[in-house]
Amino acid sequence: MNPIAEELNGIIQDGNPQVYDMLSSVGKNLFFPKGILSQSAEAKGKAHKFNATIGMATEKGDTMFLPSVMAMLNDISPAEALTYAPSFGIMPLREAWKEEMVRKNPSLAGKDISLPVTCNAITHCLSVVSDMWVDPGDVIILPDKMWGNYNLIFGVRKGAVIKNYTFFDPEGGFNMKAFKSLVEKEAEERDKIIVLLNFPNNPTGYTISSQEADGIADILQNIAKGGTHVVAFTDDAYFGLFYEETAATESIFTRLMDRDPNLLAVKLDGATKENFVWGLRVGFVTYGCPVSGESRPFYDALERKTAGAVRGSISNASHLSQELVLKSLQSKEYLSEKEEKFEIMKGRALEVKAVLSDPKYAKAWDVYPFNSGYFMCLKLKTVDAEALRVHLLDQYGVGLIALGKTDLRVAFSCLEKGDTRELFDTVLKGVEDLTSS
Ligand SMILES: Cc1ncc(COP(=O)(O)O)c(C=O)c1O
């Protein structure tokens, strides 16, 4: 093992030995290399005559650039736009994102968490934490309504085993019973369980209530107390888009991060969906758990390993994207701009609810509960979801997503409010075409 990895492992063991045990074998071996990066960081401070350390190019002491590139970028310098960012992410953005996280989750105020490490959006955050915490054969507990890409990230690429519980209780809301019994069963059979919690949920658009969040946290705390290591990933991709009072407005990360030394909370979030900058690819990994003694060295060690996973996969996330997200966060208009877009999304979600309350649709589908996010799902009663999807596309030019045999996902995030009724009437017509033929 590399001596730097050993040193980081020692620091993690001092701060929380259970968390050390939770690291995957890759995670135990990960470190942030000194090599070129630290030599060039050292040179930045001291090499006042010639600094020929890093694989970028300069002219007269400034970043070299093609004018045709920079002509498209106002108010941003070549150094901000074109140079490599640190593998950890640029520090002002990491700090600003953390501050935002506390503003959006007030119960984090004064609590000890890591600094966020920047990744190439949440998909990459998931791969990075998969490297850090998941070994081949580990079990990941997920609901049956889940984002399909978890299969590729954890199942195919990592060789983990995904086990599903039924997301919705037939009586309504989150299926606490199914979650509890799967978590307890898996905990009996192994030393470590990994749970992935995603609210607002893709594909259903459901966010748990505060009581449900307490229930989930209690269950995981009990498992942790019983001696099984618990790693809880919270995928907060659609965070903040909560349209009804039923939805808990703080991430479940806040309820998990200081419950038990044997429970590690790992928050994955990003600007992609929240700030409507999908292609900029900026996401963050943040850790929270009880730490004995000084927490900073402990979190610093976790951040270094995480940045090592970034370094070893994509090297660093786009500097230009990070600067754009940072400057937007710092803008005076940021909060009012976000509020304006939030209201548009909320208006659409509530319109979907209003339209779907029409009893004429009841023969064709049930509506899964939704109160947040970008999506909602129909549960079809009479036709196959894929057959309907293809028919709607071919016959009416309407594109929706079929999931399994019965579910049809509608991204109301892409639907103008005024088009809502026409869309669902078209879906109903599609169902009628298929059932009458
Ligand atoms: C639940 C969930 N997590 C993560 C992602 C990926 O987000 P990003 O674009 O930030 O990689 C998506 C995107 O569809 C998603 O639905």
The ligand as an SDF file (V2000), in Angstrom:
LIG
                    3D

 16 16  0  0  0  0  0  0  0  0999 V2000
  -31.6420   10.3850   -9.2820 C   0  0  0  0  0  0  0  0  0  0  0  0
  -30.5950   10.9230  -10.1850 C   0  0  0  0  0  0  0  0  0  0  0  0
  -29.3420   10.9980   -9.7420 N   0  0  0  0  0  0  0  0  0  0  0  0
  -28.3550   11.4620  -10.5200 C   0  0  0  0  0  0  0  0  0  0  0  0
  -28.6060   11.8740  -11.8120 C   0  0  0  0  0  0  0  0  0  0  0  0
  -27.4580   12.3570  -12.6480 C   0  0  0  0  0  0  0  0  0  0  0  0
  -27.2780   13.7000  -12.5200 O   0  0  0  0  0  0  0  0  0  0  0  0
  -26.0480   14.4620  -13.1700 P   0  0  0  0  0  0  0  0  0  0  0  0
  -26.5420   15.0370  -14.4470 O   0  0  0  0  0  0  0  0  0  0  0  0
  -25.7110   15.5030  -12.1400 O   0  0  0  0  0  0  0  0  0  0  0  0
  -24.9620   13.4920  -13.3990 O   0  0  0  0  0  0  0  0  0  0  0  0
  -29.8940   11.7960  -12.3330 C   0  0  0  0  0  0  0  0  0  0  0  0
  -30.1330   12.2000  -13.7220 C   0  0  0  0  0  0  0  0  0  0  0  0
  -31.0080   11.8450  -14.4210 O   0  0  0  0  0  0  0  0  0  0  0  0
  -30.9170   11.3170  -11.4960 C   0  0  0  0  0  0  0  0  0  0  0  0
  -32.1750   11.2310  -11.9250 O   0  0  0  0  0  0  0  0  0  0  0  0
  1  2  1  0
  2  3  1  0
  2 15  2  0
  3  4  2  0
  4  5  1  0
  5  6  1  0
  5 12  2  0
  6  7  1  0
  7  8  1  0
  8  9  2  0
  8 10  1  0
  8 11  1  0
 12 13  1  0
 12 15  1  0
 13 14  2  0
 15 16  1  0
M  END
$$$$
